[in-house]
Amino acid sequence: MSILDRAKSHFESKEIKRIEVPEWGENGEPAIITAEPFTLSDRKSLLKYAREDEVEFYVRLVIMKAMDESGKKIFDLSDKPILMTKVDPEVIIRLANAISLSASVEGMTGN
């Protein structure tokens, strides 16, 4: 097996993240958000937002990666205005960081 094959195998073995969001839950149970591992392709598509606008970066990261437990995307770009103005920013930032700590704004901009 080549190094590339082993590198692919390593990435494929990464588990889908399961994130509890108490603020969005119901009946005393937290909402469960899942996210597949963050890829370089994801990073590339978000890089310009990280450089230009931290808030845009966090919201787009959540839109891009947040899924329900069955793997269905929770948000799309049409939800961006609501996420930007009607949703607790601390929850968005916490969720974005939980989805991928390596995708922080500081890491994306090189600061």
N, C-alpha and C positions, 0 to 999 in steps of 0.2 A: 504494500500500500504506500503510495507516494505521500510526501508531506502535505501536498494540497488536499489529497483525499482525507488525511487525518485532520487537517484544519477544518474541512467541511464537516466531517463527522463530529468534531468537537462542537461546532456551532449548532449543528442539528440536534445535539443532545441537550442544549439549553432549554430549560422549562419555560412555559408560558407563565408570566408573572400574574399573581393574584393579589389584588390590592383592595383593602377594605376602606370604604369611605363612609364613616358613620353619619356625616351630615346629610348624605343623600339617601339614607336607608329608610325603611318603613317598618312599622310594627316592632320597633326596638332592635331590629337587625340592620347592620350596615349594608350599604350597596356594595356589590362586588364588581370590580372592574378588572378585566384581564388585559394583558398586552403581550404580544410576541416580542422576542428579543429585538433590540434596537440594532439596525444594520448601518453600514457605511452609506448605502443608498438613501436610507432615511436621513442620515446626517447631512448628506449632500443637498437634499431637497429642503432642509430647514436652515442651512448655514446662512443664507442671506438674511433671514429673519432674525437670527441670533445677532448678527452684526448691526442690523438697523433698528430693531425694536424688541426689547426683552419680552414685553407682554405678548406681542404677536407670536413670538417664538413659543412661549409656553402654551398658548391657546392652540396653535397649529400642531404642536406635538401631541396634545391631548386628542384633538380631532383625528389626527393621523393614526394613533395607536390604540386608543381606548375601545375595548370590546366588551360585550356582555359575556356571561359564562358559556354561552353556546358558540362564541366566536364571531358574533355579528357586531359590526361597527356600531357604536352608540351615537356618534356625532358625524355630521358632514359639514362642509364649508358654509352651508346655509345657516348653521347654528352659531357661527362665529359672532355675529352681533350680540346675541343673547349671552353667550359665554363671556364676551368682553364687557358687558354692561350690567347684567342681571344675576351673575353668579359670583359667589364669594371668591375673590382673587387668591386668598390664602389656600383654599381648597384646590384651585386650579394649579397653583405653583407646587403644592405638596404632591398632587397627583402626577404632574409632569416629572417631578424629580423622582418619584417612585417608579415611574415607567422606565426611566433610564437616567441614572445618576451621571453616567458618562456624557449625557447630552446637555449638561448644564450650559447656560449662556457663557460663563467664564471659559469653560472648556472649548466651546464652539468658536469663541472669538480669539482664543489664545491668550487671554488675560490671566 
